[in-house]
Amino acid sequence: MTTTRTTNAASSASSSGSKGRIRTHREVRRQDHTTIRYTAGGPADGPALALVHGWGCDRGDFDAVTDHLPDTHRVLAIDLAEHGESRSTRDVWTMEEFARDVAAVLEAESVDTAVVAGHSLGGAVAVEVGRLLPDTVSHVVALDALHYLSLFPAMSDEQAEAFLRAFREDFAAGVRGLVEGGSPKGTDPALKDAYFTKMVAVRQPAGLRAMEGLVRWDMDAALRETKQPVTVFAVGDLVAQEAIDRYRDRFDLVRVDLGTHHFPVEAPEGTAKLLTSVLESVNS
């Protein structure tokens, strides 16, 4: 059992956004010198929505999204270890271990039931949270995650090593490739440059180790063992028919037209509407 302790990391609650949602910045401490920072908003006794960012990103990606979510829900935006303000000296960087970061927050907040939504790598983490906490997580949401066949299904050792070698030899080029792969034709170059600049600065060695954790993650096995409904909101122009055919019986894929792979940042209100539709279905 992980020992946790939550402290208020802000001297007072802050109000921001068009709705004036009150947010508090908190932290929970895990073993292995891991401190997870997160932002909490909404009623403490409301049904929870946990938001998990992608690789090389942070919880701030969801700031504008939370402004458009129902006031009735407890919204928890979480920085995974060594992302954003969270820090860790641990040696394990698997999707399962990231899921324990999220689980520590849910435990610290005394959450009984939650929808867990993750963007990109965060989608893999959300699946693992569902697998780890089957009685707590009611629905898993992946925001442009899980459908990229070149990244998410388990790779052979040879494939994984070749993928990781490219990052080890030229990390910046590897990150640039990720950004390009998540950008539909016609994407503003300045927007791609902004994402590249943010992601290439991911803390090391956790950044590369987390990427290794992702490409070695057995998504097919994880999905077979995930009992909750899984909804994938995917950028329509980036979805391959092969992915739809392969996973049609494992998750509900909904094509969206809200921007690039990073659409939660580009279209926060539209993203909030997608999440709200899931929350309403869970609570109906």
C-alpha positions as CSV (number, residue, x, y, z in Angstrom):
1,M,0.0,0.0,0.0
2,T,1.4,3.4,-1.0
3,T,1.7,5.9,1.8
4,T,0.3,9.3,0.7
5,R,0.0,12.7,2.1
6,T,-1.8,15.7,0.6
7,T,-0.8,19.3,1.2
8,N,-2.1,22.5,-0.2
9,A,0.7,23.8,-2.4
10,A,-0.9,27.2,-2.8
11,S,-1.4,29.8,0.0
12,S,-5.0,30.2,-1.1
13,A,-7.4,29.1,-3.8
14,S,-7.1,30.8,-7.1
15,S,-10.0,31.8,-9.4
16,S,-9.5,31.7,-13.1
17,G,-11.4,31.2,-16.3
18,S,-14.6,32.4,-17.7
19,K,-16.6,30.6,-15.1
20,G,-14.5,31.7,-12.2
21,R,-13.8,28.1,-11.3
22,I,-12.0,27.9,-8.0
23,R,-8.8,25.8,-8.2
24,T,-6.4,24.7,-5.5
25,H,-2.9,23.4,-6.2
26,R,-2.0,20.3,-4.2
27,E,0.5,17.6,-3.9
28,V,0.6,13.9,-2.9
29,R,3.8,12.2,-1.8
30,R,4.5,8.6,-2.8
31,Q,7.3,6.2,-2.1
32,D,10.6,6.4,-4.0
33,H,10.8,10.1,-3.5
34,T,7.9,10.9,-5.8
35,T,5.8,14.0,-5.3
36,I,2.8,14.4,-7.6
37,R,1.4,17.9,-8.1
38,Y,-2.2,18.4,-9.2
39,T,-4.9,21.0,-9.5
40,A,-8.3,20.3,-7.9
41,G,-11.6,22.2,-8.6
42,G,-15.3,21.7,-8.0
43,P,-17.2,20.3,-5.1
44,A,-15.2,17.9,-2.9
45,D,-18.1,15.5,-2.8
46,G,-18.9,15.7,-6.5
47,P,-18.3,12.8,-9.0
48,A,-14.7,13.0,-10.1
49,L,-13.0,13.5,-13.5
50,A,-9.2,12.9,-13.6
51,L,-7.3,14.5,-16.4
52,V,-4.0,13.1,-17.5
53,H,-1.7,14.9,-19.9
54,G,0.5,13.4,-22.6
55,W,4.2,12.8,-22.9
56,G,6.4,15.9,-22.5
57,C,3.3,17.9,-21.5
58,D,1.7,18.9,-18.2
59,R,-1.6,19.5,-16.4
60,G,-1.7,23.1,-17.7
61,D,-2.9,21.7,-21.0
62,F,-6.3,21.3,-19.3
63,D,-6.6,24.7,-17.7
64,A,-8.9,26.1,-20.3
65,V,-10.8,22.8,-20.7
66,T,-11.8,22.8,-17.0
67,D,-13.4,26.2,-17.3
68,H,-16.0,24.7,-19.6
69,L,-16.8,21.5,-17.5
70,P,-19.8,21.1,-15.3
71,D,-19.6,22.8,-12.0
72,T,-21.1,19.7,-10.3
73,H,-17.9,17.7,-10.9
74,R,-14.7,17.4,-9.0
75,V,-12.0,18.0,-11.6
76,L,-8.4,16.8,-10.9
77,A,-5.7,17.7,-13.4
78,I,-2.5,15.8,-12.6
79,D,1.1,16.2,-13.5
80,L,2.7,12.7,-14.0
81,A,6.1,12.1,-12.4
82,E,8.9,14.3,-13.8
83,H,6.4,16.3,-15.9
84,G,5.2,19.7,-15.1
85,E,5.8,20.3,-11.3
86,S,5.9,16.7,-10.3
87,R,9.3,15.2,-9.3
88,S,10.6,11.7,-8.8
89,T,13.9,9.8,-8.5
90,R,12.3,6.4,-9.1
91,D,13.7,3.9,-11.6
92,V,10.4,2.6,-13.0
93,W,8.7,4.5,-15.9
94,T,6.0,2.1,-17.1
95,M,2.4,3.0,-17.8
96,E,1.4,1.0,-14.8
97,E,3.7,3.1,-12.6
98,F,2.3,6.3,-14.0
99,A,-1.2,4.9,-13.2
100,R,-0.1,4.6,-9.6
101,D,0.6,8.4,-9.7
102,V,-3.0,9.0,-10.6
103,A,-4.3,6.4,-8.1
104,A,-2.4,8.2,-5.4
105,V,-4.2,11.4,-6.2
106,L,-7.6,9.7,-6.3
107,E,-6.8,8.1,-2.9
108,A,-5.7,11.4,-1.4
109,E,-8.9,13.0,-2.6
110,S,-11.1,10.2,-1.2
111,V,-12.6,9.6,-4.6
112,D,-15.2,6.8,-4.7
113,T,-16.0,7.0,-8.4
114,A,-14.2,8.7,-11.3
115,V,-14.0,9.0,-15.1
116,V,-10.3,9.1,-16.1
117,A,-9.4,10.9,-19.3
118,G,-5.9,10.9,-20.8
119,H,-4.3,12.6,-23.7
120,S,-1.8,10.7,-25.9
121,L,0.5,8.8,-23.5
122,G,-2.1,9.8,-20.8
123,G,-4.6,7.6,-22.6
124,A,-2.5,4.6,-21.9
125,V,-2.1,5.7,-18.3
126,A,-5.9,6.1,-18.1
127,V,-6.4,2.5,-19.3
128,E,-4.0,1.3,-16.6
129,V,-5.8,3.3,-13.9
130,G,-9.0,1.6,-15.0
131,R,-7.3,-1.8,-14.7
132,L,-5.7,-0.9,-11.3
133,L,-8.9,0.6,-9.8
134,P,-11.8,-1.4,-11.4
135,D,-14.3,-0.4,-8.6
136,T,-13.4,3.3,-8.7
137,V,-13.1,4.1,-12.4
138,S,-16.4,4.1,-14.2
139,H,-15.2,5.1,-17.7
140,V,-11.9,5.5,-19.5
141,V,-11.5,8.3,-22.1
142,A,-8.6,8.6,-24.5
143,L,-8.0,11.9,-26.2
144,D,-6.3,11.1,-29.5
145,A,-4.7,8.1,-28.0
146,L,-4.6,4.3,-28.5
147,H,-5.4,4.3,-32.2
148,Y,-1.8,5.1,-33.5
149,L,-0.7,1.6,-34.6
150,S,2.9,2.7,-34.9
151,L,3.1,3.7,-31.3
152,F,0.6,2.1,-28.9
153,P,0.3,-1.7,-29.6
154,A,3.2,-3.7,-28.1
155,M,6.3,-3.8,-30.2
156,S,8.7,-6.7,-30.6
157,D,12.0,-6.2,-28.9
158,E,13.6,-5.4,-32.2
159,Q,11.0,-2.9,-33.2
160,A,11.1,-1.2,-29.8
161,E,14.9,-1.0,-29.8
162,A,14.9,0.5,-33.3
163,F,12.3,3.1,-32.3
164,L,14.2,4.1,-29.2
165,R,17.6,4.1,-30.9
166,A,16.3,6.9,-33.1
167,F,15.5,9.0,-30.0
168,R,18.9,8.2,-28.3
169,E,20.8,9.2,-31.4
170,D,18.9,12.3,-32.2
171,F,16.3,13.1,-29.5
172,A,15.2,16.4,-31.1
173,A,14.6,14.7,-34.5
174,G,12.6,12.0,-32.7
175,V,10.4,14.5,-31.0
176,R,10.0,16.4,-34.2
177,G,8.7,13.2,-35.8
178,L,6.1,12.8,-33.1
179,V,4.9,16.3,-33.6
180,E,4.7,15.9,-37.4
181,G,2.8,12.6,-37.0
182,G,0.2,14.3,-34.9
183,S,-0.3,17.2,-37.2
184,P,-2.9,17.0,-40.0
185,K,-2.0,18.4,-43.4
186,G,-2.1,22.2,-43.4
187,T,-1.2,22.6,-39.7
188,D,0.4,26.0,-39.0
189,P,4.2,25.5,-38.7
190,A,4.3,27.9,-35.8
191,L,1.9,25.7,-33.9
192,K,4.0,22.6,-34.6
193,D,7.2,24.5,-33.5
194,A,5.5,25.5,-30.2
195,Y,4.6,21.8,-29.4
196,F,8.1,20.7,-30.4
197,T,9.7,23.3,-28.1
198,K,7.6,22.2,-25.2
199,M,8.0,18.5,-25.6
200,V,11.8,18.4,-26.4
201,A,12.4,20.0,-23.0
202,V,10.9,17.0,-21.1
203,R,13.0,16.1,-18.1
204,Q,15.5,13.4,-18.5
205,P,16.2,10.5,-18.1
206,A,12.4,10.2,-17.3
207,G,11.4,11.4,-20.8
208,L,13.2,8.7,-22.7
209,R,12.4,6.1,-20.1
210,A,8.7,7.0,-20.3
211,M,8.8,6.7,-24.1
212,E,10.3,3.2,-23.6
213,G,7.6,2.4,-21.2
214,L,5.0,3.3,-23.8
215,V,6.4,1.4,-26.7
216,R,6.8,-1.7,-24.5
217,W,3.3,-1.4,-23.1
218,D,1.0,-4.3,-24.1
219,M,-2.1,-2.3,-25.0
220,D,-4.0,-5.4,-26.3
221,A,-3.5,-7.2,-23.0
222,A,-4.4,-4.1,-21.0
223,L,-7.6,-3.5,-23.0
224,R,-8.7,-7.2,-22.6
225,E,-8.4,-6.8,-18.8
226,T,-10.1,-3.4,-18.7
227,K,-13.7,-3.8,-17.6
228,Q,-14.9,-0.2,-18.0
229,P,-16.1,1.3,-21.3
230,V,-13.3,2.9,-23.2
231,T,-14.1,5.9,-25.5
232,V,-11.5,7.2,-27.9
233,F,-11.9,10.7,-29.3
234,A,-9.6,10.7,-32.3
235,V,-8.5,13.3,-34.8
236,G,-10.4,12.2,-37.9
237,D,-7.6,12.8,-40.4
238,L,-5.2,10.8,-38.4
239,V,-7.2,7.6,-37.9
240,A,-6.3,4.5,-39.9
241,Q,-9.1,2.1,-41.0
242,E,-6.8,-0.7,-39.8
243,A,-7.0,0.7,-36.2
244,I,-10.8,0.9,-36.4
245,D,-11.1,-2.7,-37.6
246,R,-8.6,-4.0,-35.1
247,Y,-10.1,-2.4,-32.0
248,R,-13.8,-2.0,-32.9
249,D,-14.8,-4.5,-30.2
250,R,-12.5,-3.1,-27.6
251,F,-13.2,0.7,-27.6
252,D,-15.7,3.1,-29.0
253,L,-13.9,5.4,-31.5
254,V,-15.4,8.8,-32.2
255,R,-13.8,10.9,-34.9
256,V,-13.5,14.6,-34.1
257,D,-12.4,17.7,-36.0
258,L,-11.0,20.0,-33.4
259,G,-7.4,20.5,-34.6
260,T,-4.2,18.5,-34.2
261,H,-3.2,15.8,-31.9
262,H,-3.1,18.5,-29.2
263,F,-6.7,19.5,-29.7
264,P,-7.4,19.8,-25.9
265,V,-5.1,22.9,-26.0
266,E,-6.5,24.2,-29.3
267,A,-10.2,23.6,-28.7
268,P,-10.8,23.5,-25.0
269,E,-14.6,24.2,-25.2
270,G,-15.0,21.5,-27.8
271,T,-13.0,19.1,-25.7
272,A,-15.0,19.9,-22.6
273,K,-18.2,19.1,-24.6
274,L,-16.8,15.7,-25.5
275,L,-15.9,15.0,-21.9
276,T,-19.2,16.3,-20.6
277,S,-21.0,13.9,-23.0
278,V,-19.2,11.0,-21.3
279,L,-19.9,12.4,-17.8
280,E,-23.6,12.6,-18.6
281,S,-23.7,9.1,-19.9
282,V,-22.1,7.8,-16.8
283,N,-24.5,9.7,-14.5
284,S,-27.7,9.0,-16.4
